[in-house]
């Protein structure tokens, strides 16, 4: 492996919160799918409530 291991300066400069980190890996479309299926599972487990 070339270079130093660990988080790069570029990555550190773009991330200050947990949400920033999440947004690096998940597109808005993927986030919508996660929310939709999480809500569907919640309704299955706990009802419309």
Secondary structure, 3 states (H helix, E strand, C coil): CCCCCCCCHHHHHHCCCHHHHHHHHCCHHHHHHHHHHHHHHHHHHHCCC
